[in-house]
Amino acid sequence: MVKEQITASIKAKRARIGVVGLGYVGLPLLTEFARAGFQAIGFEVDSDKAARINAGDSYIGDVPRSVIKELVDSKRLSATTDFDQLQDCDAVIICVPTPLRKTKEPDVSYILAAADEIKQRLHRGQLIILESTTYPGTTDEVLLPMFEASGLKLDEDFLLAFSPERVDPGNPQFQTHNIPKVVGGVTSDSTDVAAFLYSQIVNEVHAVSSARVAETAKLLENTFRAVNIGMANEMARLCYALNIDTWEVIRAAATKPFGFMAFYPGPGIGGHCIPLDPHYLSWKARQHGFDSRFIGLAEEVNSRMPDHVVQLVADGLNDESKSMKGSRILLLGVAYKQDIDDVRESPALSIIDRLRTKGAEVSYHDPFVKEVRFEDAHTEGGGQPLDSVPLTDDELRTADCIVIVTNHSGIDYQRVCRLGSLIVDTRNALNGDLRRDSSARIIRL
Ligand SMILES: NC(=O)c1ccc[n+]([C@@H]2O[C@H](COP(=O)([O-])OP(=O)(O)OC[C@H]3O[C@@H](n4cnc5c(N)ncnc54)[C@H](O)[C@@H]3O)[C@@H](O)[C@H]2O)c1
């Protein structure tokens, strides 16, 4: 049977593992399989990425170049744009993007494109796993019929499962091997073999009864974050209106050892997951006549945060009898979170766009992001790309307002407080001592 065949090849480390899509998720995963002694082949549509990997280079912060180089040199890891090599793989894991359309509906076209490449080479004895975050039912309603159209039969010829990715880019404490992996197959054989495969590279595997449960578990995790961040953002705005220190309130509440989990406000949500994933769930719910109200509300609150940040800047300037128009605004950090280079959906982009619309002269400094581009800018000429400026004394002194959007750890905040005149701190990056000793006016979220 196919179950025994694939299990035996995994046990003997003979199984060749293909990973389709080598981004923030796919490259670390490919690396883990190669490190565990498997032959690991990465499939990419971006030939530059494939070439860089084959040259022993890395473009993902969490995957050291030295690790890629060693694995490529020892011929355990390679990357290719030639999808015919899928034929050589015993397990194929799909890690392609799952964006939203402009209408905020799921865009599974990347999954379909990857699945089509697999389908053309599908043969007996293969295990296919989808890792891209998606709506419940994608694996058994969309992928299964595609693969069975090849004439091959599930369980008799191939296996199919979903396993959500939980990687947290830039988090050195939790990496692929020590993040428990949820696995749900379309059939129990699929679950068993997929769980066995992941047990080769992660410490803990949690098997569930179906692919749908696994798909929904991932969406619950990220919806939970989006909703709780929304709650924290609402508290921040409420506390601002009441002139109460939000951060002190959260610190106090977080001393409760049960029944409370601290979430923090910020300039808005970003990245490829939290702003998008809840829409995959609410879209699917809508297909079944169900209106998920928490998701809509969280989206509404979170998406208003860039406007609130711009209002704080305007209020600060106003108190100094300055207008937004013509003021020099310096943003510190444009990545969507601390110490990473990812600007996808970053609230910084909306903040820059809004500030420029109001006539401000905007610059930014981010040690991780050299340049940002604006595809959907609302201002005339506002779509001009911006380059990160060096954080010179002059830059800090001459800014009418400094806005801390991302609290990167490498920034000397003491210096920022010493040289700045007006600072809007959206991340509580400036601790009590810094604030006390600073001559700058500091406005916190
Ligand atoms: N980034 C995260 O923190 C994170 C965390 C958990 C889950 N996820 C989910 O994982 C999936 C991948 O996200 P990511 O952040 O790694 O995306 P990414 O954009 O970093 O990487 C995706 C890669 O897939 C490649 N690609 C696109 N179409 C392809 C195709 N047909 N064949 C081969 N390669 C193709 C792209 O060139 C890109 O290199 C998404 O569904 C995302 O929601 C991401």
The ligand as an ORCA input file, in Angstrom:
! r2SCAN-3c Opt
* xyz 0 1
  N       5.555     34.831      6.385
  C       5.046     34.305      7.490
  O       5.374     34.721      8.607
  C       4.036     33.166      7.423
  C       3.735     32.480      8.596
  C       2.818     31.447      8.553
  C       2.193     31.125      7.367
  N       2.486     31.807      6.230
  C       1.812     31.395      4.992
  O       2.747     30.679      4.201
  C       2.524     30.922      2.810
  C       3.799     31.444      2.168
  O       4.134     32.688      2.761
  P       5.596     33.312      2.661
  O       5.638     34.415      3.658
  O       6.633     32.249      2.712
  O       5.533     33.927      1.194
  P       6.788     34.470      0.343
  O       6.212     35.458     -0.615
  O       7.891     34.864      1.239
  O       7.275     33.181     -0.455
  C       6.522     32.537     -1.414
  C       7.460     32.078     -2.534
  O       6.705     31.294     -3.449
  C       7.194     31.576     -4.745
  N       6.163     31.146     -5.691
  C       5.018     31.774     -6.063
  N       4.322     31.006     -6.909
  C       5.032     29.874     -7.088
  C       4.817     28.695     -7.854
  N       3.718     28.520     -8.585
  N       5.767     27.746     -7.817
  C       6.877     27.908     -7.069
  N       7.138     28.990     -6.319
  C       6.200     29.952     -6.322
  C       7.493     33.047     -4.725
  O       8.409     33.401     -5.739
  C       8.074     33.217     -3.313
  O       9.489     33.057     -3.311
  C       1.349     31.892      2.758
  O       0.161     31.165      2.603
  C       1.369     32.556      4.116
  O       0.085     33.016      4.515
  C       3.421     32.817      6.229
*
